[in-house]
Amino acid sequence: MPACPSATAALLWTLMPCTASAHGTERGLVMLLPTEYYLTGGAIVVAVTFVALLLVPSRWFTHAGSASITLDRRPVPPIVMVSTLSFVLLLVLIAAGRYSTADPLENPLPLVVWTLFWVGLTLVQALVGNLWPWLNPWTGPLRLLRRATGGRLGEAPLLKLPEAVGYIPAILLFLMFAWYELVSLAPEDPPRLAIAVSVYWILNFIAMLVFGERDWTERGEPFSVYFRMIGMIAPFEITPPKSGIWASVRFRWPGQDCVAAEPPPISAAVFLLLTLGTASFDGFAETFTWLWMIGVNPLEFPGRSAVTLPNTFGLIAAPVVLAVIYFTAVISGARLAGEARLVADRGLITHLVYSIIPIAIAFHAAHYLSLLLINGQYLYSAVSDPFALGWDLFGTADRHVTASMLIDINSVEKLWIAQTAIIVTGHCIGILIAHMIALKHFAKPASATISQIFLVFAMVGYTVFGLWLLSTPTVG
């Protein structure tokens, strides 16, 4: 298939020298693939999945929603110990950010934050369940503070976090995180990132002292909220023990907790839509299309400082547009099914937001796959010499980083096929979860199916959009 002009421009752009970015992915060669077939095929697969659900008896979904295997008394590491180690590791990384090399591809702090934490841990959560109760860097220090003060600090909250506040603190903090990642001038700059991480940890530590660890991690600290929601679609669930090392491990259908859970408050639904909307803008902001819309020549990209204002606007607008599409689709579907009462009590509207989780994970995995493949190699090398002192702690300091999978047409084709499969699979699972949730709220299976029509159209459209983002020329 001959390359189109936009493909040629994209290929030229990938050959131009540029500064390494925390989100650097080379996708120019992808435009040489027959992308229209992938786009059409992906949309058809998602639509056919919905049609296939019409042929499956509703009782099957009821059985699937309750089928699970539980293994009691499985040994797990103590939460306090792992959390304390996580805090110590965070201190080491902050020190490396401040005093090690300023190169973001050799300093472990930006590699851990943007690659291991934000990309890798999110995907792990979706596979093995919520591990954040162990890994968060606050539980251990809080427990140590309680012991050191005889329970006078950190034992009981000083103030109660008002119920009316909902998830607004998590929304605001996640929006700040997304702005720092996607809009700020140098999110991967190690010294600046070290300051940002330190301020973030201190801010949430104080909030947990004031409002209590339980309430703040439930509705205030955004990664605690995000990872908990992501863990709901995992096929595994590990229940953290209240004491000791014995826990229960449950195997279930992916997304089973999404169906069984009570409808979340409206602010929780907004938070989840925010996470997907900001990830979508992350991909869209790098495209030639967005730069054309804001009057920037992509082949003469002036840098982040020139697009700070429009990117800030876009970052806010993206989740708003997504939320409007989602709420419109769900409300219209309920009314089409003749169940306007379900719109009034908001249960269906907020409950269906859980069907967005596998879509968010699929988009996250596909969008950051090349970043994980490349920067993961840099991290593998950097851990052996975190302070740039010539160490080789793990024998990986001389690791040669290769980007061969991004410059060979056959490798690029395989990579994009994998990304396509991830996005389509995520949307199919989302449709399945949405259907199972609808069956819980509608008395008649036929009404539940009718109510999903507009949401399925939205998901098909988002499938095409996600695949288009992966195939269109970008400046990253």
VMD Tcl script that draws the C-alpha trace (Angstrom):
set ca {
  {0.00 0.00 0.00}
  {1.61 3.31 -1.02}
  {2.35 5.79 1.69}
  {0.04 8.78 1.86}
  {1.46 12.32 2.28}
  {0.69 12.37 5.98}
  {2.56 9.10 6.36}
  {5.58 10.52 4.57}
  {5.54 13.60 6.81}
  {5.26 11.42 9.89}
  {8.16 9.27 8.77}
  {10.30 12.33 8.18}
  {9.40 13.61 11.63}
  {10.55 10.38 13.29}
  {13.93 10.77 11.60}
  {14.45 14.31 12.88}
  {16.61 14.71 16.01}
  {14.61 15.63 19.10}
  {14.86 15.61 22.88}
  {13.74 12.40 24.56}
  {10.28 12.68 26.06}
  {8.55 10.78 28.82}
  {5.89 9.87 26.28}
  {8.10 9.36 23.27}
  {6.67 6.88 20.76}
  {7.45 6.68 17.08}
  {4.36 5.85 15.06}
  {5.13 7.26 11.61}
  {5.61 3.85 10.02}
  {2.23 2.71 11.29}
  {0.54 4.84 8.64}
  {1.99 2.54 6.00}
  {-0.30 -0.23 7.26}
  {-3.86 -0.74 5.91}
  {-5.31 1.01 8.95}
  {-8.81 1.37 7.49}
  {-9.21 -2.41 7.78}
  {-8.23 -2.36 11.42}
  {-10.58 0.52 12.18}
  {-13.52 -1.11 10.43}
  {-12.76 -4.55 11.82}
  {-12.42 -3.27 15.37}
  {-15.75 -1.44 15.19}
  {-17.47 -4.51 13.76}
  {-16.10 -6.81 16.48}
  {-17.39 -4.52 19.23}
  {-20.81 -4.23 17.56}
  {-21.05 -7.99 16.98}
  {-20.22 -8.59 20.65}
  {-23.32 -6.63 21.64}
  {-25.48 -8.50 19.14}
  {-24.13 -11.83 20.41}
  {-25.23 -10.92 23.94}
  {-28.83 -10.92 22.70}
  {-28.56 -14.66 22.05}
  {-27.25 -15.52 25.52}
  {-29.91 -16.33 28.18}
  {-29.90 -13.81 31.00}
  {-29.58 -16.58 33.62}
  {-26.10 -17.30 32.30}
  {-25.02 -13.81 33.26}
  {-26.55 -14.30 36.71}
  {-24.50 -17.46 37.25}
  {-21.34 -15.83 35.90}
  {-21.86 -12.88 38.23}
  {-21.67 -15.10 41.31}
  {-19.22 -17.81 40.23}
  {-15.90 -17.67 42.08}
  {-13.32 -19.79 43.88}
  {-11.96 -18.64 47.24}
  {-8.72 -19.86 48.78}
  {-8.54 -19.10 52.50}
  {-5.41 -18.55 54.59}
  {-2.94 -17.68 51.84}
  {0.28 -16.10 53.23}
  {0.91 -12.50 52.13}
  {3.56 -9.99 53.26}
  {2.51 -7.74 56.17}
  {1.04 -4.50 54.84}
  {3.00 -2.29 57.24}
  {6.32 -3.85 56.27}
  {5.76 -3.54 52.51}
  {4.41 0.01 52.83}
  {7.42 1.04 54.90}
  {9.79 -0.44 52.31}
  {7.84 1.43 49.63}
  {8.35 4.66 51.57}
  {12.09 4.01 51.94}
  {12.35 3.30 48.21}
  {10.50 6.55 47.54}
  {13.07 8.45 49.65}
  {15.91 6.88 47.66}
  {14.23 7.81 44.38}
  {13.66 11.39 45.53}
  {17.35 11.62 46.51}
  {18.29 10.25 43.08}
  {16.04 12.83 41.45}
  {17.77 15.63 43.34}
  {21.40 14.52 43.24}
  {21.84 12.04 40.39}
  {22.12 12.75 36.67}
  {19.65 15.18 35.11}
  {19.12 12.86 32.14}
  {15.53 11.50 32.52}
  {16.52 8.32 30.70}
  {19.32 7.57 33.15}
  {17.83 8.91 36.38}
  {15.59 6.26 38.01}
  {13.02 8.71 39.43}
  {11.22 9.72 36.20}
  {11.55 6.17 34.87}
  {9.93 4.71 37.98}
  {7.19 7.37 38.19}
  {6.14 7.49 34.53}
  {6.98 3.95 33.39}
  {6.94 1.54 36.33}
  {4.33 3.27 38.49}
  {1.93 5.00 36.12}
  {2.10 2.48 33.27}
  {3.29 -0.82 34.71}
  {1.53 -0.83 38.08}
  {-1.78 0.16 36.50}
  {-1.63 -2.88 34.22}
  {-0.60 -5.16 37.09}
  {-3.58 -3.93 39.13}
  {-5.91 -4.90 36.28}
  {-4.50 -8.44 36.25}
  {-3.93 -9.40 39.89}
  {-6.20 -7.03 41.80}
  {-5.60 -4.07 44.07}
  {-2.09 -4.27 45.53}
  {-2.02 -0.60 46.51}
  {-2.90 -1.22 50.20}
  {0.54 -2.88 50.43}
  {2.46 -0.62 48.08}
  {1.28 2.85 49.10}
  {4.01 4.84 50.92}
  {1.77 6.23 53.69}
  {0.41 3.28 55.70}
  {3.80 2.25 57.10}
  {4.91 5.74 58.21}
  {1.48 6.41 59.72}
  {1.65 3.20 61.73}
  {5.15 4.04 62.93}
  {3.98 7.53 63.93}
  {1.15 6.03 65.96}
  {3.55 3.78 67.82}
  {6.06 6.56 68.42}
  {3.42 8.89 69.89}
  {1.49 6.23 71.81}
  {-1.49 6.67 69.52}
  {-1.76 10.42 70.08}
  {-1.16 11.14 66.37}
  {-2.68 9.28 63.47}
  {-4.92 7.02 65.58}
  {-8.13 8.99 65.08}
  {-8.97 11.69 62.51}
  {-8.91 15.28 63.70}
  {-11.79 16.21 61.39}
  {-14.42 14.24 59.52}
  {-14.30 14.44 55.74}
  {-17.83 15.62 54.86}
  {-19.92 13.15 52.88}
  {-21.12 15.99 50.65}
  {-17.56 16.48 49.42}
  {-17.69 13.06 47.78}
  {-14.69 12.33 45.53}
  {-13.97 15.97 44.73}
  {-10.53 15.91 46.46}
  {-9.51 12.92 44.33}
  {-10.82 14.65 41.20}
  {-8.83 17.82 41.87}
  {-5.61 16.01 42.80}
  {-5.80 13.72 39.76}
  {-6.41 16.71 37.50}
  {-3.28 18.34 38.98}
  {-1.33 15.13 38.36}
  {-2.57 14.96 34.75}
  {-1.71 18.62 34.18}
  {1.82 18.09 35.52}
  {2.26 15.01 33.31}
  {0.73 16.32 30.08}
  {1.00 20.11 30.14}
  {3.82 21.28 32.44}
  {7.06 22.21 30.73}
  {9.33 19.43 32.01}
  {7.46 16.61 33.80}
  {10.39 14.22 33.39}
  {13.02 16.65 34.73}
  {14.43 14.76 37.77}
  {14.97 17.68 40.22}
  {11.54 19.18 39.51}
  {9.88 15.79 39.69}
  {11.59 15.10 43.03}
  {10.06 18.28 44.45}
  {6.64 17.46 43.00}
  {6.67 13.92 44.42}
  {7.80 15.19 47.83}
  {5.06 17.82 47.98}
  {2.47 15.26 46.89}
  {3.51 12.78 49.58}
  {3.55 15.43 52.33}
  {0.19 16.87 51.26}
  {-1.53 13.49 51.42}
  {0.25 12.50 54.63}
  {-1.12 15.62 56.32}
  {-4.58 14.95 54.88}
  {-4.52 11.40 56.29}
  {-3.59 12.78 59.72}
  {-6.43 15.31 59.57}
  {-9.21 13.25 57.96}
  {-8.04 9.74 58.78}
  {-6.24 7.27 56.53}
  {-9.38 5.29 55.75}
  {-11.55 8.20 54.62}
  {-8.79 9.96 52.71}
  {-7.71 6.84 50.80}
  {-11.38 6.12 50.12}
  {-12.23 9.48 48.55}
  {-9.25 11.84 48.63}
  {-5.98 10.26 47.46}
  {-6.53 9.73 43.72}
  {-4.27 6.71 43.17}
  {-5.88 4.84 46.06}
  {-9.24 5.47 44.39}
  {-7.98 4.72 40.88}
  {-6.18 1.48 41.73}
  {-9.13 0.27 43.78}
  {-11.43 0.80 40.81}
  {-8.96 -0.77 38.39}
  {-8.67 -3.82 40.65}
  {-12.42 -4.43 40.29}
  {-11.96 -5.94 36.83}
  {-9.04 -8.22 37.79}
  {-9.66 -12.00 37.79}
  {-7.97 -12.14 41.22}
  {-8.84 -10.45 44.48}
  {-6.62 -10.46 47.57}
  {-8.39 -9.32 50.72}
  {-5.87 -7.46 52.93}
  {-5.70 -9.08 56.38}
  {-6.61 -6.90 59.35}
  {-3.65 -8.43 61.19}
  {-1.06 -11.12 60.59}
  {-0.12 -12.52 57.19}
  {-3.11 -14.70 56.29}
  {-5.40 -13.47 53.54}
  {-8.14 -14.79 51.27}
  {-7.54 -15.03 47.53}
  {-10.56 -15.14 45.26}
  {-10.68 -16.12 41.59}
  {-13.65 -14.72 39.69}
  {-14.85 -13.58 36.28}
  {-13.14 -10.33 35.20}
  {-15.38 -7.43 36.16}
  {-17.48 -9.45 38.59}
  {-16.98 -6.87 41.34}
  {-18.18 -4.13 38.98}
  {-21.52 -5.90 38.66}
  {-21.86 -6.83 42.34}
  {-20.86 -3.40 43.69}
  {-23.38 -0.81 44.74}
  {-23.79 2.16 42.36}
  {-21.11 4.73 43.23}
  {-21.89 8.40 43.90}
  {-21.93 10.77 40.96}
  {-18.56 12.25 41.92}
  {-16.95 8.77 41.73}
  {-18.37 8.36 38.22}
  {-16.93 11.74 37.26}
  {-13.54 10.70 38.66}
  {-13.43 7.55 36.53}
  {-14.47 9.45 33.41}
  {-11.74 11.99 34.21}
  {-9.06 9.28 34.20}
  {-10.15 8.05 30.76}
  {-10.62 11.55 29.38}
  {-7.14 12.71 30.37}
  {-5.58 9.55 28.89}
  {-7.46 10.21 25.66}
  {-6.19 13.77 25.53}
  {-2.66 12.51 26.18}
  {-2.85 10.69 22.86}
  {-4.80 13.38 21.00}
  {-2.53 16.26 22.10}
  {0.39 14.65 20.24}
  {-1.45 14.35 16.91}
  {-1.01 16.54 13.86}
  {-4.79 17.07 13.99}
  {-4.72 18.75 17.42}
  {-1.73 20.90 16.52}
  {-3.50 21.98 13.34}
  {-6.59 22.88 15.41}
  {-4.54 25.16 17.68}
  {-2.56 26.67 14.80}
  {0.80 24.93 15.30}
  {2.88 23.46 12.49}
  {3.72 19.92 13.68}
  {6.93 19.84 11.61}
  {8.09 23.01 13.39}
  {6.85 22.13 16.86}
  {7.89 25.04 19.13}
  {7.84 23.08 22.39}
  {5.47 22.73 25.36}
  {5.71 26.36 26.41}
  {3.95 27.46 23.20}
  {0.99 25.11 23.73}
  {0.55 25.33 27.51}
  {-2.69 27.32 27.40}
  {-4.47 25.35 24.63}
  {-3.32 22.05 26.14}
  {-4.66 23.11 29.54}
  {-7.99 23.86 27.91}
  {-7.91 20.56 26.02}
  {-7.06 18.61 29.17}
  {-10.17 20.00 30.89}
  {-12.39 19.76 27.82}
  {-11.60 16.12 27.00}
  {-13.17 14.53 30.14}
  {-16.07 17.00 29.95}
  {-16.85 15.89 26.39}
  {-16.50 12.24 27.39}
  {-18.79 12.74 30.39}
  {-21.44 14.43 28.23}
  {-21.33 11.54 25.74}
  {-21.52 8.93 28.49}
  {-24.36 10.48 30.50}
  {-26.32 11.30 27.35}
  {-26.00 7.71 26.09}
  {-27.05 6.14 29.40}
  {-29.96 8.51 30.04}
  {-31.22 8.21 26.46}
  {-30.99 4.43 26.63}
  {-32.98 4.23 29.86}
  {-35.70 6.44 28.41}
  {-35.78 4.44 25.19}
  {-36.33 1.32 27.27}
  {-39.26 3.02 29.01}
  {-37.59 3.21 32.41}
  {-37.30 6.92 33.09}
  {-37.48 6.16 36.84}
  {-33.96 4.74 36.64}
  {-32.76 8.13 35.46}
  {-34.30 9.84 38.46}
  {-32.64 7.65 41.11}
  {-29.23 7.80 39.33}
  {-28.39 4.20 40.29}
  {-28.16 2.92 36.73}
  {-26.36 6.04 35.51}
  {-23.51 5.80 37.99}
  {-23.36 1.99 38.13}
  {-22.76 1.70 34.39}
  {-19.64 3.82 34.71}
  {-17.85 0.67 35.88}
  {-18.13 -0.62 32.30}
  {-15.68 2.16 31.41}
  {-12.90 0.55 33.50}
  {-11.81 -2.15 31.00}
  {-11.93 0.47 28.24}
  {-9.72 2.79 30.27}
  {-7.25 -0.04 30.94}
  {-7.20 -1.09 27.29}
  {-6.57 2.47 26.17}
  {-3.87 2.85 28.81}
  {-2.13 -0.38 27.76}
  {-2.28 0.31 24.03}
  {-1.27 3.96 24.28}
  {1.73 3.34 26.55}
  {2.88 -0.01 25.12}
  {5.79 1.39 23.15}
  {6.76 3.61 26.12}
  {6.84 0.54 28.35}
  {8.97 -1.40 25.85}
  {11.56 1.37 25.44}
  {11.71 3.13 28.81}
  {11.46 -0.20 30.60}
  {14.88 -0.99 29.15}
  {16.27 2.33 30.37}
  {14.92 1.61 33.86}
  {16.47 -1.87 33.79}
  {19.82 -0.20 33.20}
  {19.34 2.73 35.58}
  {18.58 0.65 38.69}
  {22.17 -0.61 38.72}
  {23.56 2.92 39.02}
  {20.83 5.11 40.57}
  {23.18 7.94 41.60}
  {25.38 7.92 38.45}
  {28.46 6.97 40.46}
  {29.67 4.25 38.14}
  {28.02 1.42 40.11}
  {26.73 -1.81 38.58}
  {24.65 -3.22 41.44}
  {22.64 -5.71 39.39}
  {24.90 -6.16 36.39}
  {22.60 -4.17 34.08}
  {24.36 -0.78 33.91}
  {25.77 -1.48 30.46}
  {22.47 -2.72 29.07}
  {22.06 -1.67 25.43}
  {18.66 -0.10 24.84}
  {17.12 -0.91 21.48}
  {14.16 0.61 19.66}
  {14.27 -1.86 16.80}
  {10.62 -2.75 17.26}
  {9.70 0.82 16.25}
  {11.80 1.18 13.11}
  {11.15 -2.09 11.33}
  {7.88 -2.32 9.37}
  {7.24 -5.95 10.35}
  {7.79 -5.24 14.03}
  {5.62 -2.13 13.88}
  {2.85 -4.14 12.25}
  {2.96 -6.73 15.04}
  {3.02 -4.00 17.64}
  {-0.03 -2.26 16.24}
  {-1.91 -5.55 15.84}
  {-1.31 -6.12 19.55}
  {-2.51 -2.59 20.36}
  {-5.60 -3.11 18.19}
  {-6.40 -6.40 19.91}
  {-6.01 -4.77 23.35}
  {-8.39 -1.92 22.54}
  {-11.02 -4.13 20.92}
  {-10.87 -6.68 23.75}
  {-11.25 -3.94 26.36}
  {-14.33 -2.55 24.65}
  {-15.87 -6.02 24.31}
  {-15.39 -6.66 28.03}
  {-16.88 -3.22 28.72}
  {-19.99 -4.11 26.72}
  {-20.30 -7.40 28.62}
  {-20.04 -5.66 32.01}
  {-22.53 -2.98 30.94}
  {-25.02 -5.66 29.91}
  {-24.67 -7.53 33.20}
  {-25.13 -4.31 35.16}
  {-28.21 -3.39 33.14}
  {-29.75 -6.80 33.88}
  {-29.54 -5.95 37.59}
  {-31.52 -2.73 37.15}
  {-34.18 -3.74 34.63}
  {-36.97 -6.19 35.36}
  {-37.05 -7.43 31.75}
  {-33.94 -8.61 29.88}
  {-35.31 -7.06 26.69}
  {-35.48 -3.64 28.37}
  {-31.91 -4.04 29.63}
  {-30.72 -4.77 26.10}
  {-32.59 -1.83 24.57}
  {-31.15 0.49 27.19}
  {-27.61 -0.33 26.01}
  {-28.05 0.71 22.38}
  {-26.77 4.28 22.71}
  {-23.94 3.24 25.02}
  {-22.82 0.63 22.49}
  {-22.80 3.26 19.74}
  {-20.60 5.40 22.00}
  {-18.26 2.47 22.65}
  {-18.00 1.65 18.93}
  {-17.16 5.28 18.23}
  {-14.57 5.30 20.99}
  {-13.05 2.09 19.60}
  {-12.56 3.77 16.24}
  {-11.19 6.89 17.94}
  {-8.70 4.86 19.98}
  {-7.45 2.98 16.92}
  {-7.22 6.22 14.97}
  {-5.07 7.74 17.72}
  {-2.65 4.85 17.42}
  {-2.38 5.17 13.66}
  {-2.35 8.91 13.04}
  {0.93 10.91 12.78}
  {2.17 12.43 16.04}
  {4.99 14.67 17.21}
  {5.91 12.39 20.12}
}
mol new
graphics top color blue
foreach p $ca { graphics top sphere $p radius 0.5 }
foreach p [lrange $ca 0 end-1] q [lrange $ca 1 end] { graphics top cylinder $p $q radius 0.2 }
display resetview
